[in-house]
Amino acid sequence: MNSPQDDVLIIGAGATGLATALALSDAGRQVRVIDAGALGGATSHGNCGTITPSHAPPLAAPGVPMRALRWMLSPQAPLYIRPRFDPQLWRWLARFAARCNRQDWLQSTQGRAALLNDSRQRLADWVSRHALDCEFAEKGLDYVFRQQANFELHAAECEALQQLGIATQVIDGADYLRQEPAFNAGVVGAIRFPGDASLRPDRYTAELGRVLRARGVQIEEYCALLSFDPSHDGVRAQTSMGEQRARELVLATGAWSPQLVAQVGLRMPIQPGKGYSITTSHPAQVPSRPVALKDRSVFVIAWDGRMRLGGTMEFSGQDCRLNETRLQALEQAAHQYLRQPLGETVHERWYGWRPMTWDDMPVLGRSPKHAHVWLAAGHGMLGISMSSGSGQLMADLITGRAPAIDPAPYRAERFQ
Ligand SMILES: Cc1cc2nc3c(=O)[nH]c(=O)nc-3n(C[C@H](O)[C@H](O)[C@H](O)COP(=O)(O)OP(=O)(O)OC[C@H]3O[C@@H](n4cnc5c(N)ncnc54)[C@H](O)[C@@H]3O)c2cc1C
């Protein structure tokens, strides 16, 4: 194969890579995207599609290590760490545990809030400007509780969230049940986040692909990056379809990034945080907006003709098996909370690897060691929510424009 010279070569056609391609193409740059699999076919496929500035607080919070130790004893708990010898995972967990203090929590919350808020506004703009047909809805999201203590714990956090510009509304259990007949009795309260939104993720990535292709952007599926060789004026990439050369190379490779960046002497401590989803037909009665069954950390979202249960966090390395116990945990939570927990027809049972960094912040920006290599990965539980903001930030940094938000919190230097 001949060796074309691209302006920007993006590796990874998930939400992050495609959003980066769109923002770069908006800026007039010539872009090519390649992916080892199908467009949007990895973690960006079967997730819940919630767009959540409400999730600015990171997973690493005071009290989490003790809760996590208790959960380790139960394979059905929201967080599960498969006991095994894996020094990288244990180092990652130690760094994560060290961040479970008020100061680091606040630092990550601020960095995440800036990107989430920018992304939330930008996504609404993209949906209307590019006519993205992806069931985008601005109905907010509810946390729903059956455990009083858990409800009170989260209600107490609302003031801190309000200070970050995240609107919240605390709703009494009886009022909530009157508003939401889809729920079983026993709900003690709910917290509504009216600023959140949602979309259907497979449609979102397909629509980004449609817009890009209509502009002439080449998207090559089933074309894997094997290795790459940065030099002073560009990057030479060896792919499963031959050599490609580009002036700039962007790695938007989610949970696969650590192995790729290690080839050029970089560290990106990303662990695959495995989550699951079950997609069924639409039962007659569903919650009127996306909900988190908060005591079980399970999300429920309904689209046109579909309902999806999603959640759970499992650290078991790059493990490709569908764990039935974890899928059952989703179903059990739905049975506990909902009158009609599943639709009649099961369309998909799925797992995906969330690219988790230990500070729960993505890595966005130039490689600390290579002028023409750019990194856009590590979006953890929020890669759809953060996609448009991340894409725009990457495009601004690559084109040398002033970014809309401060890029400092996301720099890769923090891990070197
Ligand atoms: C159960 C579950 C529910 C979730 N719910 C939500 C939610 O409601 N809201 C939200 O914001 N986020 C959610 N997430 C998180 C979200 O799905 C991820 O953060 C997001 O999809 C990451 O997108 P990405 O583009 O960075 O990675 P990916 O979508 O994984 O894309 C990376 C791409 O890189 C490609 N690739 C890897 N290696 C190579 C290589 N060598 N050569 C070429 N290509 C390569 C892969 O094939 C892949 O397509 C959820 C995740 C899970 C698991």
The ligand as an SDF file (V2000), in Angstrom:
LIG
                    3D

 53 58  0  0  0  0  0  0  0  0999 V2000
  -22.1730    0.0110   31.3950 C   0  0  0  0  0  0  0  0  0  0  0  0
  -21.6500    1.3600   31.0100 C   0  0  0  0  0  0  0  0  0  0  0  0
  -22.4810    2.4650   31.0730 C   0  0  0  0  0  0  0  0  0  0  0  0
  -21.9940    3.7330   30.7540 C   0  0  0  0  0  0  0  0  0  0  0  0
  -22.8540    4.7890   30.7670 N   0  0  0  0  0  0  0  0  0  0  0  0
  -22.4090    6.0250   30.4390 C   0  0  0  0  0  0  0  0  0  0  0  0
  -23.2920    7.1270   30.4490 C   0  0  0  0  0  0  0  0  0  0  0  0
  -24.4850    6.9960   30.7360 O   0  0  0  0  0  0  0  0  0  0  0  0
  -22.7840    8.3700   30.1290 N   0  0  0  0  0  0  0  0  0  0  0  0
  -21.4580    8.5430   29.8190 C   0  0  0  0  0  0  0  0  0  0  0  0
  -21.0540    9.6790   29.5950 O   0  0  0  0  0  0  0  0  0  0  0  0
  -20.6040    7.4940   29.7750 N   0  0  0  0  0  0  0  0  0  0  0  0
  -21.0490    6.2510   30.0790 C   0  0  0  0  0  0  0  0  0  0  0  0
  -20.1820    5.1920   30.0680 N   0  0  0  0  0  0  0  0  0  0  0  0
  -18.7540    5.4410   29.7590 C   0  0  0  0  0  0  0  0  0  0  0  0
  -18.5410    5.5970   28.2470 C   0  0  0  0  0  0  0  0  0  0  0  0
  -19.1420    4.5180   27.5760 O   0  0  0  0  0  0  0  0  0  0  0  0
  -17.0460    5.6610   27.9330 C   0  0  0  0  0  0  0  0  0  0  0  0
  -16.4020    6.5940   28.7520 O   0  0  0  0  0  0  0  0  0  0  0  0
  -16.8400    6.0800   26.4740 C   0  0  0  0  0  0  0  0  0  0  0  0
  -17.5460    5.2260   25.6180 O   0  0  0  0  0  0  0  0  0  0  0  0
  -15.3610    6.0910   26.1030 C   0  0  0  0  0  0  0  0  0  0  0  0
  -15.2940    6.4860   24.7550 O   0  0  0  0  0  0  0  0  0  0  0  0
  -13.9140    6.4380   23.9730 P   0  0  0  0  0  0  0  0  0  0  0  0
  -14.1830    6.9000   22.5970 O   0  0  0  0  0  0  0  0  0  0  0  0
  -12.8840    7.1500   24.7600 O   0  0  0  0  0  0  0  0  0  0  0  0
  -13.5370    4.8830   23.9940 O   0  0  0  0  0  0  0  0  0  0  0  0
  -14.1380    3.6890   23.0680 P   0  0  0  0  0  0  0  0  0  0  0  0
  -15.5600    3.8870   22.7340 O   0  0  0  0  0  0  0  0  0  0  0  0
  -13.7690    2.4100   23.7500 O   0  0  0  0  0  0  0  0  0  0  0  0
  -13.3320    3.8650   21.7420 O   0  0  0  0  0  0  0  0  0  0  0  0
  -11.9610    3.5340   21.6430 C   0  0  0  0  0  0  0  0  0  0  0  0
  -11.7710    2.9520   20.2550 C   0  0  0  0  0  0  0  0  0  0  0  0
  -10.3860    2.7270   20.0250 O   0  0  0  0  0  0  0  0  0  0  0  0
  -10.2790    1.5920   19.2080 C   0  0  0  0  0  0  0  0  0  0  0  0
   -8.9350    1.0480   19.3200 N   0  0  0  0  0  0  0  0  0  0  0  0
   -8.3110    0.5350   20.4030 C   0  0  0  0  0  0  0  0  0  0  0  0
   -7.0730    0.1400   20.0980 N   0  0  0  0  0  0  0  0  0  0  0  0
   -6.8980    0.4130   18.7770 C   0  0  0  0  0  0  0  0  0  0  0  0
   -5.8130    0.2340   17.8770 C   0  0  0  0  0  0  0  0  0  0  0  0
   -4.6340   -0.3430   18.2440 N   0  0  0  0  0  0  0  0  0  0  0  0
   -5.9840    0.6160   16.5840 N   0  0  0  0  0  0  0  0  0  0  0  0
   -7.1550    1.1920   16.1730 C   0  0  0  0  0  0  0  0  0  0  0  0
   -8.2050    1.3800   17.0020 N   0  0  0  0  0  0  0  0  0  0  0  0
   -8.0660    0.9980   18.2830 C   0  0  0  0  0  0  0  0  0  0  0  0
  -11.3400    0.6390   19.7530 C   0  0  0  0  0  0  0  0  0  0  0  0
  -11.7000   -0.3410   18.7830 O   0  0  0  0  0  0  0  0  0  0  0  0
  -12.4590    1.6030   20.0820 C   0  0  0  0  0  0  0  0  0  0  0  0
  -13.4410    1.6880   19.0620 O   0  0  0  0  0  0  0  0  0  0  0  0
  -20.6380    3.9060   30.3750 C   0  0  0  0  0  0  0  0  0  0  0  0
  -19.8090    2.7870   30.2700 C   0  0  0  0  0  0  0  0  0  0  0  0
  -20.2900    1.5270   30.5860 C   0  0  0  0  0  0  0  0  0  0  0  0
  -19.3830    0.3410   30.4640 C   0  0  0  0  0  0  0  0  0  0  0  0
  1  2  1  0
  2  3  1  0
  2 52  2  0
  3  4  2  0
  4  5  1  0
  4 50  1  0
  5  6  2  0
  6  7  1  0
  6 13  1  0
  7  8  2  0
  7  9  1  0
  9 10  1  0
 10 11  2  0
 10 12  1  0
 12 13  2  0
 13 14  1  0
 14 15  1  0
 14 50  1  0
 15 16  1  0
 16 17  1  0
 16 18  1  0
 18 19  1  0
 18 20  1  0
 20 21  1  0
 20 22  1  0
 22 23  1  0
 23 24  1  0
 24 25  2  0
 24 26  1  0
 24 27  1  0
 27 28  1  0
 28 29  2  0
 28 30  1  0
 28 31  1  0
 31 32  1  0
 32 33  1  0
 33 34  1  0
 33 48  1  0
 34 35  1  0
 35 36  1  0
 35 46  1  0
 36 37  1  0
 36 45  1  0
 37 38  2  0
 38 39  1  0
 39 40  1  0
 39 45  2  0
 40 41  1  0
 40 42  2  0
 42 43  1  0
 43 44  2  0
 44 45  1  0
 46 47  1  0
 46 48  1  0
 48 49  1  0
 50 51  2  0
 51 52  1  0
 52 53  1  0
M  END
$$$$
